[in-house]
Amino acid sequence: MKSKKTKKELIDVVLENIVLDIHVGDHTALAEMLNFIPVENLVAYLPDEDFKKFYHLITEEYLKKEEDDLL
C-alpha cells in the first residue's frame, strides 16, 4: 500500500513546477499564489534594501485589518 504524501512532498513538487514555469517565462501561477500570502510574509522575505521600500505596507495592512474589525 502506498503511503500518503506529506505537505513537505507537496511543497517540493510545487517548487519543482515553479522552477519549470519560471524557466519558460510563465509567472502567472506563482503570482496568483503570492496573492494569498499575507503582506507581512512577502515583505519579510525581501532583502533589507527592498524590505525598507515596502515596510509601510505592513503598517497600512495592519491598520486596515484593525479598522475592518471595528466595523
CHARMM-style PDB file with segment names, atoms N, HN, CA, C and O in Angstrom:
ATOM      1  N   MET     1       0.838  -1.188   0.000  1.00  0.00      PROA
ATOM      2  CA  MET     1       0.000   0.000   0.000  1.00  0.00      PROA
ATOM      3  C   MET     1       0.884   1.253   0.000  1.00  0.00      PROA
ATOM      4  O   MET     1       1.858   1.337   0.748  1.00  0.00      PROA
ATOM      5  N   LYS     2       0.536   2.202  -0.832  1.00  0.00      PROA
ATOM      6  HN  LYS     2      -0.255   2.134  -1.440  1.00  0.00      PROA
ATOM      7  CA  LYS     2       1.303   3.451  -0.911  1.00  0.00      PROA
ATOM      8  C   LYS     2       1.049   4.301   0.322  1.00  0.00      PROA
ATOM      9  O   LYS     2      -0.069   4.370   0.833  1.00  0.00      PROA
ATOM     10  N   SER     3       2.116   4.950   0.792  1.00  0.00      PROA
ATOM     11  HN  SER     3       3.024   4.894   0.377  1.00  0.00      PROA
ATOM     12  CA  SER     3       1.947   5.856   1.925  1.00  0.00      PROA
ATOM     13  C   SER     3       1.399   7.188   1.426  1.00  0.00      PROA
ATOM     14  O   SER     3       1.616   7.580   0.279  1.00  0.00      PROA
ATOM     15  N   LYS     4       0.684   7.872   2.317  1.00  0.00      PROA
ATOM     16  HN  LYS     4       0.508   7.553   3.248  1.00  0.00      PROA
ATOM     17  CA  LYS     4       0.136   9.174   1.963  1.00  0.00      PROA
ATOM     18  C   LYS     4       1.273  10.171   1.816  1.00  0.00      PROA
ATOM     19  O   LYS     4       2.272  10.111   2.533  1.00  0.00      PROA
ATOM     20  N   LYS     5       1.108  11.066   0.897  1.00  0.00      PROA
ATOM     21  HN  LYS     5       0.297  11.115   0.314  1.00  0.00      PROA
ATOM     22  CA  LYS     5       2.110  12.112   0.667  1.00  0.00      PROA
ATOM     23  C   LYS     5       2.046  13.134   1.795  1.00  0.00      PROA
ATOM     24  O   LYS     5       0.990  13.364   2.384  1.00  0.00      PROA
ATOM     25  N   THR     6       3.179  13.736   2.083  1.00  0.00      PROA
ATOM     26  HN  THR     6       4.037  13.548   1.605  1.00  0.00      PROA
ATOM     27  CA  THR     6       3.264  14.737   3.140  1.00  0.00      PROA
ATOM     28  C   THR     6       3.196  16.148   2.558  1.00  0.00      PROA
ATOM     29  O   THR     6       3.323  16.340   1.349  1.00  0.00      PROA
ATOM     30  N   LYS     7       2.997  17.119   3.427  1.00  0.00      PROA
ATOM     31  HN  LYS     7       2.895  16.963   4.410  1.00  0.00      PROA
ATOM     32  CA  LYS     7       2.990  18.514   2.986  1.00  0.00      PROA
ATOM     33  C   LYS     7       4.354  18.899   2.426  1.00  0.00      PROA
ATOM     34  O   LYS     7       4.437  19.649   1.453  1.00  0.00      PROA
ATOM     35  N   LYS     8       5.425  18.389   3.038  1.00  0.00      PROA
ATOM     36  HN  LYS     8       5.357  17.780   3.829  1.00  0.00      PROA
ATOM     37  CA  LYS     8       6.765  18.684   2.530  1.00  0.00      PROA
ATOM     38  C   LYS     8       6.919  18.159   1.112  1.00  0.00      PROA
ATOM     39  O   LYS     8       7.502  18.833   0.263  1.00  0.00      PROA
ATOM     40  N   GLU     9       6.407  16.972   0.847  1.00  0.00      PROA
ATOM     41  HN  GLU     9       5.934  16.424   1.537  1.00  0.00      PROA
ATOM     42  CA  GLU     9       6.484  16.410  -0.510  1.00  0.00      PROA
ATOM     43  C   GLU     9       5.678  17.261  -1.487  1.00  0.00      PROA
ATOM     44  O   GLU     9       6.097  17.480  -2.624  1.00  0.00      PROA
ATOM     45  N   LEU    10       4.524  17.735  -1.039  1.00  0.00      PROA
ATOM     46  HN  LEU    10       4.183  17.557  -0.116  1.00  0.00      PROA
ATOM     47  CA  LEU    10       3.706  18.617  -1.879  1.00  0.00      PROA
ATOM     48  C   LEU    10       4.481  19.890  -2.201  1.00  0.00      PROA
ATOM     49  O   LEU    10       4.526  20.318  -3.354  1.00  0.00      PROA
ATOM     50  N   ILE    11       5.088  20.490  -1.188  1.00  0.00      PROA
ATOM     51  HN  ILE    11       5.051  20.142  -0.251  1.00  0.00      PROA
ATOM     52  CA  ILE    11       5.862  21.722  -1.398  1.00  0.00      PROA
ATOM     53  C   ILE    11       7.004  21.473  -2.368  1.00  0.00      PROA
ATOM     54  O   ILE    11       7.270  22.298  -3.242  1.00  0.00      PROA
ATOM     55  N   ASP    12       7.681  20.340  -2.220  1.00  0.00      PROA
ATOM     56  HN  ASP    12       7.465  19.670  -1.510  1.00  0.00      PROA
ATOM     57  CA  ASP    12       8.784  20.012  -3.125  1.00  0.00      PROA
ATOM     58  C   ASP    12       8.320  19.927  -4.577  1.00  0.00      PROA
ATOM     59  O   ASP    12       8.990  20.434  -5.477  1.00  0.00      PROA
ATOM     60  N   VAL    13       7.174  19.287  -4.805  1.00  0.00      PROA
ATOM     61  HN  VAL    13       6.630  18.875  -4.074  1.00  0.00      PROA
ATOM     62  CA  VAL    13       6.651  19.155  -6.175  1.00  0.00      PROA
ATOM     63  C   VAL    13       6.211  20.515  -6.707  1.00  0.00      PROA
ATOM     64  O   VAL    13       6.446  20.832  -7.873  1.00  0.00      PROA
ATOM     65  N   VAL    14       5.574  21.317  -5.858  1.00  0.00      PROA
ATOM     66  HN  VAL    14       5.383  21.059  -4.911  1.00  0.00      PROA
ATOM     67  CA  VAL    14       5.160  22.659  -6.274  1.00  0.00      PROA
ATOM     68  C   VAL    14       6.382  23.494  -6.631  1.00  0.00      PROA
ATOM     69  O   VAL    14       6.379  24.197  -7.641  1.00  0.00      PROA
ATOM     70  N   LEU    15       7.434  23.423  -5.804  1.00  0.00      PROA
ATOM     71  HN  LEU    15       7.437  22.851  -4.984  1.00  0.00      PROA
ATOM     72  CA  LEU    15       8.664  24.171  -6.098  1.00  0.00      PROA
ATOM     73  C   LEU    15       9.273  23.745  -7.432  1.00  0.00      PROA
ATOM     74  O   LEU    15       9.737  24.587  -8.202  1.00  0.00      PROA
ATOM     75  N   GLU    16       9.272  22.461  -7.703  1.00  0.00      PROA
ATOM     76  HN  GLU    16       8.895  21.777  -7.078  1.00  0.00      PROA
ATOM     77  CA  GLU    16       9.784  21.973  -8.986  1.00  0.00      PROA
ATOM     78  C   GLU    16       8.992  22.580 -10.142  1.00  0.00      PROA
ATOM     79  O   GLU    16       9.565  22.983 -11.155  1.00  0.00      PROA
ATOM     80  N   ASN    17       7.675  22.642  -9.983  1.00  0.00      PROA
ATOM     81  HN  ASN    17       7.209  22.315  -9.160  1.00  0.00      PROA
ATOM     82  CA  ASN    17       6.836  23.209 -11.039  1.00  0.00      PROA
ATOM     83  C   ASN    17       7.022  24.708 -11.170  1.00  0.00      PROA
ATOM     84  O   ASN    17       6.957  25.245 -12.275  1.00  0.00      PROA
ATOM     85  N   ILE    18       7.255  25.392 -10.056  1.00  0.00      PROA
ATOM     86  HN  ILE    18       7.308  24.955  -9.158  1.00  0.00      PROA
ATOM     87  CA  ILE    18       7.531  26.832 -10.108  1.00  0.00      PROA
ATOM     88  C   ILE    18       8.813  27.080 -10.891  1.00  0.00      PROA
ATOM     89  O   ILE    18       8.864  27.966 -11.744  1.00  0.00      PROA
ATOM     90  N   VAL    19       9.839  26.301 -10.602  1.00  0.00      PROA
ATOM     91  HN  VAL    19       9.797  25.582  -9.909  1.00  0.00      PROA
ATOM     92  CA  VAL    19      11.117  26.447 -11.315  1.00  0.00      PROA
ATOM     93  C   VAL    19      10.911  26.232 -12.817  1.00  0.00      PROA
ATOM     94  O   VAL    19      11.442  26.985 -13.634  1.00  0.00      PROA
ATOM     95  N   LEU    20      10.146  25.212 -13.172  1.00  0.00      PROA
ATOM     96  HN  LEU    20       9.715  24.600 -12.508  1.00  0.00      PROA
ATOM     97  CA  LEU    20       9.876  24.956 -14.595  1.00  0.00      PROA
ATOM     98  C   LEU    20       9.117  26.117 -15.231  1.00  0.00      PROA
ATOM     99  O   LEU    20       9.455  26.557 -16.330  1.00  0.00      PROA
ATOM    100  N   ASP    21       8.087  26.611 -14.536  1.00  0.00      PROA
ATOM    101  HN  ASP    21       7.812  26.253 -13.644  1.00  0.00      PROA
ATOM    102  CA  ASP    21       7.310  27.737 -15.065  1.00  0.00      PROA
ATOM    103  C   ASP    21       8.190  28.965 -15.279  1.00  0.00      PROA
ATOM    104  O   ASP    21       8.111  29.615 -16.321  1.00  0.00      PROA
ATOM    105  N   ILE    22       9.024  29.281 -14.295  1.00  0.00      PROA
ATOM    106  HN  ILE    22       9.088  28.753 -13.448  1.00  0.00      PROA
ATOM    107  CA  ILE    22       9.899  30.443 -14.412  1.00  0.00      PROA
ATOM    108  C   ILE    22      10.893  30.251 -15.557  1.00  0.00      PROA
ATOM    109  O   ILE    22      11.202  31.189 -16.292  1.00  0.00      PROA
ATOM    110  N   HSD    23      11.380  29.037 -15.692  1.00  0.00      PROA
ATOM    111  HN  HSD    23      11.129  28.275 -15.094  1.00  0.00      PROA
ATOM    112  CA  HSD    23      12.337  28.735 -16.764  1.00  0.00      PROA
ATOM    113  C   HSD    23      11.748  29.048 -18.145  1.00  0.00      PROA
ATOM    114  O   HSD    23      12.467  29.493 -19.040  1.00  0.00      PROA
ATOM    115  N   VAL    24      10.445  28.815 -18.318  1.00  0.00      PROA
ATOM    116  HN  VAL    24       9.862  28.453 -17.591  1.00  0.00      PROA
ATOM    117  CA  VAL    24       9.811  29.099 -19.609  1.00  0.00      PROA
ATOM    118  C   VAL    24       9.154  30.479 -19.636  1.00  0.00      PROA
ATOM    119  O   VAL    24       8.481  30.833 -20.604  1.00  0.00      PROA
ATOM    120  N   GLY    25       9.357  31.267 -18.550  1.00  0.00      PROA
ATOM    121  HN  GLY    25       9.904  30.979 -17.764  1.00  0.00      PROA
ATOM    122  CA  GLY    25       8.856  32.634 -18.526  1.00  0.00      PROA
ATOM    123  C   GLY    25       7.411  32.789 -18.114  1.00  0.00      PROA
ATOM    124  O   GLY    25       6.820  33.847 -18.330  1.00  0.00      PROA
ATOM    125  N   ASP    26       6.824  31.756 -17.521  1.00  0.00      PROA
ATOM    126  HN  ASP    26       7.304  30.896 -17.344  1.00  0.00      PROA
ATOM    127  CA  ASP    26       5.419  31.834 -17.087  1.00  0.00      PROA
ATOM    128  C   ASP    26       5.366  32.078 -15.589  1.00  0.00      PROA
ATOM    129  O   ASP    26       5.659  31.182 -14.797  1.00  0.00      PROA
ATOM    130  N   HSD    27       4.992  33.293 -15.201  1.00  0.00      PROA
ATOM    131  HN  HSD    27       4.754  34.021 -15.844  1.00  0.00      PROA
ATOM    132  CA  HSD    27       4.925  33.667 -13.789  1.00  0.00      PROA
ATOM    133  C   HSD    27       3.494  33.738 -13.285  1.00  0.00      PROA
ATOM    134  O   HSD    27       3.264  34.111 -12.134  1.00  0.00      PROA
ATOM    135  N   THR    28       2.538  33.390 -14.116  1.00  0.00      PROA
ATOM    136  HN  THR    28       2.725  33.087 -15.051  1.00  0.00      PROA
ATOM    137  CA  THR    28       1.118  33.551 -13.790  1.00  0.00      PROA
ATOM    138  C   THR    28       0.706  32.798 -12.535  1.00  0.00      PROA
ATOM    139  O   THR    28       0.134  33.393 -11.622  1.00  0.00      PROA
ATOM    140  N   ALA    29       0.983  31.508 -12.474  1.00  0.00      PROA
ATOM    141  HN  ALA    29       1.448  31.025 -13.216  1.00  0.00      PROA
ATOM    142  CA  ALA    29       0.556  30.699 -11.323  1.00  0.00      PROA
ATOM    143  C   ALA    29       1.245  31.166 -10.040  1.00  0.00      PROA
ATOM    144  O   ALA    29       0.624  31.226  -8.979  1.00  0.00      PROA
ATOM    145  N   LEU    30       2.514  31.490 -10.147  1.00  0.00      PROA
ATOM    146  HN  LEU    30       3.019  31.441 -11.009  1.00  0.00      PROA
ATOM    147  CA  LEU    30       3.242  31.961  -8.970  1.00  0.00      PROA
ATOM    148  C   LEU    30       2.653  33.273  -8.465  1.00  0.00      PROA
ATOM    149  O   LEU    30       2.465  33.443  -7.261  1.00  0.00      PROA
ATOM    150  N   ALA    31       2.364  34.189  -9.360  1.00  0.00      PROA
ATOM    151  HN  ALA    31       2.516  34.051 -10.339  1.00  0.00      PROA
ATOM    152  CA  ALA    31       1.769  35.465  -8.969  1.00  0.00      PROA
ATOM    153  C   ALA    31       0.416  35.248  -8.298  1.00  0.00      PROA
ATOM    154  O   ALA    31       0.092  35.925  -7.322  1.00  0.00      PROA
ATOM    155  N   GLU    32      -0.363  34.320  -8.810  1.00  0.00      PROA
ATOM    156  HN  GLU    32      -0.100  33.771  -9.603  1.00  0.00      PROA
ATOM    157  CA  GLU    32      -1.668  34.009  -8.208  1.00  0.00      PROA
ATOM    158  C   GLU    32      -1.498  33.480  -6.786  1.00  0.00      PROA
ATOM    159  O   GLU    32      -2.232  33.884  -5.884  1.00  0.00      PROA
ATOM    160  N   MET    33      -0.542  32.584  -6.580  1.00  0.00      PROA
ATOM    161  HN  MET    33       0.054  32.255  -7.312  1.00  0.00      PROA
ATOM    162  CA  MET    33      -0.299  32.043  -5.240  1.00  0.00      PROA
ATOM    163  C   MET    33       0.176  33.126  -4.285  1.00  0.00      PROA
ATOM    164  O   MET    33      -0.238  33.163  -3.127  1.00  0.00      PROA
ATOM    165  N   LEU    34       1.042  34.005  -4.764  1.00  0.00      PROA
ATOM    166  HN  LEU    34       1.379  33.975  -5.706  1.00  0.00      PROA
ATOM    167  CA  LEU    34       1.574  35.058  -3.899  1.00  0.00      PROA
ATOM    168  C   LEU    34       0.487  35.999  -3.408  1.00  0.00      PROA
ATOM    169  O   LEU    34       0.624  36.609  -2.347  1.00  0.00      PROA
ATOM    170  N   ASN    35      -0.587  36.122  -4.169  1.00  0.00      PROA
ATOM    171  HN  ASN    35      -0.699  35.626  -5.030  1.00  0.00      PROA
ATOM    172  CA  ASN    35      -1.701  36.972  -3.737  1.00  0.00      PROA
ATOM    173  C   ASN    35      -2.367  36.457  -2.465  1.00  0.00      PROA
ATOM    174  O   ASN    35      -3.034  37.221  -1.766  1.00  0.00      PROA
ATOM    175  N   PHE    36      -2.197  35.182  -2.158  1.00  0.00      PROA
ATOM    176  HN  PHE    36      -1.656  34.561  -2.725  1.00  0.00      PROA
ATOM    177  CA  PHE    36      -2.804  34.607  -0.961  1.00  0.00      PROA
ATOM    178  C   PHE    36      -1.907  34.706   0.269  1.00  0.00      PROA
ATOM    179  O   PHE    36      -2.339  34.401   1.381  1.00  0.00      PROA
ATOM    180  N   ILE    37      -0.665  35.129   0.074  1.00  0.00      PROA
ATOM    181  HN  ILE    37      -0.314  35.376  -0.829  1.00  0.00      PROA
ATOM    182  CA  ILE    37       0.284  35.225   1.183  1.00  0.00      PROA
ATOM    183  C   ILE    37       0.139  36.597   1.828  1.00  0.00      PROA
ATOM    184  O   ILE    37       0.107  37.610   1.129  1.00  0.00      PROA
ATOM    185  N   PRO    38       0.049  36.639   3.166  1.00  0.00      PROA
ATOM    186  CA  PRO    38      -0.075  37.940   3.840  1.00  0.00      PROA
ATOM    187  C   PRO    38       1.088  38.876   3.492  1.00  0.00      PROA
ATOM    188  O   PRO    38       2.223  38.440   3.300  1.00  0.00      PROA
ATOM    189  N   VAL    39       0.776  40.154   3.418  1.00  0.00      PROA
ATOM    190  HN  VAL    39      -0.146  40.508   3.574  1.00  0.00      PROA
ATOM    191  CA  VAL    39       1.762  41.176   3.072  1.00  0.00      PROA
ATOM    192  C   VAL    39       2.976  41.095   3.992  1.00  0.00      PROA
ATOM    193  O   VAL    39       4.109  41.266   3.540  1.00  0.00      PROA
ATOM    194  N   GLU    40       2.747  40.835   5.281  1.00  0.00      PROA
ATOM    195  HN  GLU    40       1.827  40.696   5.648  1.00  0.00      PROA
ATOM    196  CA  GLU    40       3.860  40.771   6.227  1.00  0.00      PROA
ATOM    197  C   GLU    40       4.869  39.708   5.810  1.00  0.00      PROA
ATOM    198  O   GLU    40       6.076  39.921   5.920  1.00  0.00      PROA
ATOM    199  N   ASN    41       4.378  38.556   5.328  1.00  0.00      PROA
ATOM    200  HN  ASN    41       3.397  38.382   5.239  1.00  0.00      PROA
ATOM    201  CA  ASN    41       5.271  37.476   4.922  1.00  0.00      PROA
ATOM    202  C   ASN    41       6.025  37.829   3.647  1.00  0.00      PROA
ATOM    203  O   ASN    41       7.206  37.510   3.513  1.00  0.00      PROA
ATOM    204  N   LEU    42       5.354  38.480   2.720  1.00  0.00      PROA
ATOM    205  HN  LEU    42       4.395  38.739   2.829  1.00  0.00      PROA
ATOM    206  CA  LEU    42       6.019  38.879   1.476  1.00  0.00      PROA
ATOM    207  C   LEU    42       7.128  39.883   1.757  1.00  0.00      PROA
ATOM    208  O   LEU    42       8.237  39.752   1.239  1.00  0.00      PROA
ATOM    209  N   VAL    43       6.828  40.883   2.574  1.00  0.00      PROA
ATOM    210  HN  VAL    43       5.927  40.990   2.994  1.00  0.00      PROA
ATOM    211  CA  VAL    43       7.819  41.907   2.892  1.00  0.00      PROA
ATOM    212  C   VAL    43       8.980  41.287   3.676  1.00  0.00      PROA
ATOM    213  O   VAL    43      10.137  41.633   3.436  1.00  0.00      PROA
ATOM    214  N   ALA    44       8.690  40.386   4.597  1.00  0.00      PROA
ATOM    215  HN  ALA    44       7.750  40.105   4.792  1.00  0.00      PROA
ATOM    216  CA  ALA    44       9.740  39.757   5.404  1.00  0.00      PROA
ATOM    217  C   ALA    44      10.689  38.918   4.547  1.00  0.00      PROA
ATOM    218  O   ALA    44      11.836  38.704   4.939  1.00  0.00      PROA
ATOM    219  N   TYR    45      10.243  38.446   3.405  1.00  0.00      PROA
ATOM    220  HN  TYR    45       9.312  38.620   3.086  1.00  0.00      PROA
ATOM    221  CA  TYR    45      11.070  37.635   2.511  1.00  0.00      PROA
ATOM    222  C   TYR    45      12.153  38.462   1.810  1.00  0.00      PROA
ATOM    223  O   TYR    45      13.178  37.925   1.392  1.00  0.00      PROA
ATOM    224  N   LEU    46      11.919  39.757   1.687  1.00  0.00      PROA
ATOM    225  HN  LEU    46      11.086  40.194   2.026  1.00  0.00      PROA
ATOM    226  CA  LEU    46      12.798  40.627   0.908  1.00  0.00      PROA
ATOM    227  C   LEU    46      14.120  40.912   1.610  1.00  0.00      PROA
ATOM    228  O   LEU    46      14.184  40.907   2.839  1.00  0.00      PROA
ATOM    229  N   PRO    47      15.185  41.163   0.826  1.00  0.00      PROA
ATOM    230  CA  PRO    47      16.443  41.626   1.425  1.00  0.00      PROA
ATOM    231  C   PRO    47      16.242  43.037   1.987  1.00  0.00      PROA
ATOM    232  O   PRO    47      15.301  43.737   1.612  1.00  0.00      PROA
ATOM    233  N   ASP    48      17.134  43.442   2.884  1.00  0.00      PROA
ATOM    234  HN  ASP    48      17.899  42.873   3.188  1.00  0.00      PROA
ATOM    235  CA  ASP    48      16.975  44.711   3.607  1.00  0.00      PROA
ATOM    236  C   ASP    48      16.668  45.914   2.728  1.00  0.00      PROA
ATOM    237  O   ASP    48      15.792  46.715   3.054  1.00  0.00      PROA
ATOM    238  N   GLU    49      17.388  46.046   1.610  1.00  0.00      PROA
ATOM    239  HN  GLU    49      18.100  45.395   1.345  1.00  0.00      PROA
ATOM    240  CA  GLU    49      17.179  47.250   0.795  1.00  0.00      PROA
ATOM    241  C   GLU    49      15.763  47.301   0.212  1.00  0.00      PROA
ATOM    242  O   GLU    49      15.208  48.388   0.055  1.00  0.00      PROA
ATOM    243  N   ASP    50      15.180  46.171  -0.103  1.00  0.00      PROA
ATOM    244  HN  ASP    50      15.631  45.287   0.026  1.00  0.00      PROA
ATOM    245  CA  ASP    50      13.804  46.146  -0.606  1.00  0.00      PROA
ATOM    246  C   ASP    50      12.799  46.150   0.542  1.00  0.00      PROA
ATOM    247  O   ASP    50      11.719  46.728   0.423  1.00  0.00      PROA
ATOM    248  N   PHE    51      13.155  45.509   1.647  1.00  0.00      PROA
ATOM    249  HN  PHE    51      14.033  45.040   1.743  1.00  0.00      PROA
ATOM    250  CA  PHE    51      12.292  45.482   2.821  1.00  0.00      PROA
ATOM    251  C   PHE    51      11.917  46.904   3.223  1.00  0.00      PROA
ATOM    252  O   PHE    51      10.756  47.193   3.514  1.00  0.00      PROA
ATOM    253  N   LYS    52      12.909  47.784   3.237  1.00  0.00      PROA
ATOM    254  HN  LYS    52      13.852  47.549   3.001  1.00  0.00      PROA
ATOM    255  CA  LYS    52      12.686  49.173   3.644  1.00  0.00      PROA
ATOM    256  C   LYS    52      11.715  49.889   2.708  1.00  0.00      PROA
ATOM    257  O   LYS    52      10.962  50.759   3.145  1.00  0.00      PROA
ATOM    258  N   LYS    53      11.729  49.532   1.434  1.00  0.00      PROA
ATOM    259  HN  LYS    53      12.341  48.826   1.079  1.00  0.00      PROA
ATOM    260  CA  LYS    53      10.848  50.178   0.455  1.00  0.00      PROA
ATOM    261  C   LYS    53       9.381  49.785   0.663  1.00  0.00      PROA
ATOM    262  O   LYS    53       8.478  50.556   0.338  1.00  0.00      PROA
ATOM    263  N   PHE    54       9.151  48.597   1.199  1.00  0.00      PROA
ATOM    264  HN  PHE    54       9.885  47.971   1.463  1.00  0.00      PROA
ATOM    265  CA  PHE    54       7.790  48.071   1.294  1.00  0.00      PROA
ATOM    266  C   PHE    54       7.287  47.921   2.725  1.00  0.00      PROA
ATOM    267  O   PHE    54       6.155  47.484   2.936  1.00  0.00      PROA
ATOM    268  N   TYR    55       8.101  48.273   3.701  1.00  0.00      PROA
ATOM    269  HN  TYR    55       9.020  48.628   3.529  1.00  0.00      PROA
ATOM    270  CA  TYR    55       7.723  48.099   5.101  1.00  0.00      PROA
ATOM    271  C   TYR    55       6.416  48.813   5.432  1.00  0.00      PROA
ATOM    272  O   TYR    55       5.625  48.320   6.236  1.00  0.00      PROA
ATOM    273  N   HSD    56       6.187  49.966   4.817  1.00  0.00      PROA
ATOM    274  HN  HSD    56       6.829  50.367   4.164  1.00  0.00      PROA
ATOM    275  CA  HSD    56       4.974  50.734   5.093  1.00  0.00      PROA
ATOM    276  C   HSD    56       3.708  49.927   4.800  1.00  0.00      PROA
ATOM    277  O   HSD    56       2.663  50.183   5.397  1.00  0.00      PROA
ATOM    278  N   LEU    57       3.789  48.962   3.894  1.00  0.00      PROA
ATOM    279  HN  LEU    57       4.638  48.754   3.408  1.00  0.00      PROA
ATOM    280  CA  LEU    57       2.612  48.150   3.574  1.00  0.00      PROA
ATOM    281  C   LEU    57       2.183  47.286   4.754  1.00  0.00      PROA
ATOM    282  O   LEU    57       1.000  46.980   4.907  1.00  0.00      PROA
ATOM    283  N   ILE    58       3.136  46.899   5.580  1.00  0.00      PROA
ATOM    284  HN  ILE    58       4.097  47.148   5.455  1.00  0.00      PROA
ATOM    285  CA  ILE    58       2.792  46.115   6.763  1.00  0.00      PROA
ATOM    286  C   ILE    58       1.931  46.953   7.699  1.00  0.00      PROA
ATOM    287  O   ILE    58       0.910  46.484   8.202  1.00  0.00      PROA
ATOM    288  N   THR    59       2.344  48.184   7.927  1.00  0.00      PROA
ATOM    289  HN  THR    59       3.173  48.565   7.518  1.00  0.00      PROA
ATOM    290  CA  THR    59       1.596  49.072   8.812  1.00  0.00      PROA
ATOM    291  C   THR    59       0.227  49.380   8.234  1.00  0.00      PROA
ATOM    292  O   THR    59      -0.776  49.320   8.947  1.00  0.00      PROA
ATOM    293  N   GLU    60       0.173  49.709   6.951  1.00  0.00      PROA
ATOM    294  HN  GLU    60       0.987  49.758   6.372  1.00  0.00      PROA
ATOM    295  CA  GLU    60      -1.111  50.010   6.310  1.00  0.00      PROA
ATOM    296  C   GLU    60      -2.044  48.801   6.371  1.00  0.00      PROA
ATOM    297  O   GLU    60      -3.231  48.951   6.662  1.00  0.00      PROA
ATOM    298  N   GLU    61      -1.524  47.615   6.102  1.00  0.00      PROA
ATOM    299  HN  GLU    61      -0.560  47.493   5.866  1.00  0.00      PROA
ATOM    300  CA  GLU    61      -2.330  46.397   6.121  1.00  0.00      PROA
ATOM    301  C   GLU    61      -2.844  46.133   7.539  1.00  0.00      PROA
ATOM    302  O   GLU    61      -4.005  45.770   7.730  1.00  0.00      PROA
ATOM    303  N   TYR    62      -1.973  46.317   8.518  1.00  0.00      PROA
ATOM    304  HN  TYR    62      -1.031  46.611   8.362  1.00  0.00      PROA
ATOM    305  CA  TYR    62      -2.361  46.108   9.912  1.00  0.00      PROA
ATOM    306  C   TYR    62      -3.460  47.083  10.307  1.00  0.00      PROA
ATOM    307  O   TYR    62      -4.449  46.689  10.925  1.00  0.00      PROA
ATOM    308  N   LEU    63      -3.291  48.348   9.956  1.00  0.00      PROA
ATOM    309  HN  LEU    63      -2.487  48.668   9.455  1.00  0.00      PROA
ATOM    310  CA  LEU    63      -4.292  49.355  10.315  1.00  0.00      PROA
ATOM    311  C   LEU    63      -5.624  49.075   9.638  1.00  0.00      PROA
ATOM    312  O   LEU    63      -6.675  49.273  10.245  1.00  0.00      PROA
ATOM    313  N   LYS    64      -5.599  48.615   8.385  1.00  0.00      PROA
ATOM    314  HN  LYS    64      -4.745  48.453   7.891  1.00  0.00      PROA
ATOM    315  CA  LYS    64      -6.841  48.300   7.682  1.00  0.00      PROA
ATOM    316  C   LYS    64      -7.549  47.134   8.361  1.00  0.00      PROA
ATOM    317  O   LYS    64      -8.771  47.157   8.506  1.00  0.00      PROA
ATOM    318  N   LYS    65      -6.801  46.114   8.778  1.00  0.00      PROA
ATOM    319  HN  LYS    65      -5.808  46.095   8.660  1.00  0.00      PROA
ATOM    320  CA  LYS    65      -7.404  44.972   9.475  1.00  0.00      PROA
ATOM    321  C   LYS    65      -8.065  45.420  10.759  1.00  0.00      PROA
ATOM    322  O   LYS    65      -9.177  44.994  11.073  1.00  0.00      PROA
ATOM    323  N   GLU    66      -7.381  46.284  11.510  1.00  0.00      PROA
ATOM    324  HN  GLU    66      -6.478  46.629  11.256  1.00  0.00      PROA
ATOM    325  CA  GLU    66      -7.933  46.780  12.760  1.00  0.00      PROA
ATOM    326  C   GLU    66      -9.220  47.569  12.507  1.00  0.00      PROA
ATOM    327  O   GLU    66     -10.202  47.423  13.236  1.00  0.00      PROA
ATOM    328  N   GLU    67      -9.203  48.402  11.471  1.00  0.00      PROA
ATOM    329  HN  GLU    67      -8.406  48.520  10.880  1.00  0.00      PROA
ATOM    330  CA  GLU    67     -10.371  49.199  11.107  1.00  0.00      PROA
ATOM    331  C   GLU    67     -11.532  48.291  10.708  1.00  0.00      PROA
ATOM    332  O   GLU    67     -12.667  48.515  11.130  1.00  0.00      PROA
ATOM    333  N   ASP    68     -11.258  47.274   9.902  1.00  0.00      PROA
ATOM    334  HN  ASP    68     -10.336  47.093   9.559  1.00  0.00      PROA
ATOM    335  CA  ASP    68     -12.287  46.335   9.472  1.00  0.00      PROA
ATOM    336  C   ASP    68     -12.873  45.577  10.658  1.00  0.00      PROA
ATOM    337  O   ASP    68     -14.074  45.307  10.686  1.00  0.00      PROA
ATOM    338  N   ASP    69     -12.043  45.235  11.631  1.00  0.00      PROA
ATOM    339  HN  ASP    69     -11.068  45.455  11.609  1.00  0.00      PROA
ATOM    340  CA  ASP    69     -12.516  44.516  12.822  1.00  0.00      PROA
ATOM    341  C   ASP    69     -13.462  45.365  13.660  1.00  0.00      PROA
ATOM    342  O   ASP    69     -14.359  44.840  14.320  1.00  0.00      PROA
ATOM    343  N   LEU    70     -13.258  46.678  13.632  1.00  0.00      PROA
ATOM    344  HN  LEU    70     -12.530  47.105  13.096  1.00  0.00      PROA
ATOM    345  CA  LEU    70     -14.104  47.580  14.404  1.00  0.00      PROA
ATOM    346  C   LEU    70     -15.466  47.782  13.765  1.00  0.00      PROA
ATOM    347  O   LEU    70     -16.424  48.135  14.453  1.00  0.00      PROA
ATOM    348  N   LEU    71     -15.568  47.565  12.476  1.00  0.00      PROA
ATOM    349  HN  LEU    71     -14.790  47.277  11.917  1.00  0.00      PROA
ATOM    350  CA  LEU    71     -16.835  47.791  11.763  1.00  0.00      PROA
ATOM    351  C   LEU    71     -17.779  46.651  11.889  1.00  0.00      PROA
ATOM    352  OT1 LEU    71     -18.882  46.699  11.343  1.00  0.00      PROA
TER     353      LEU     71
END
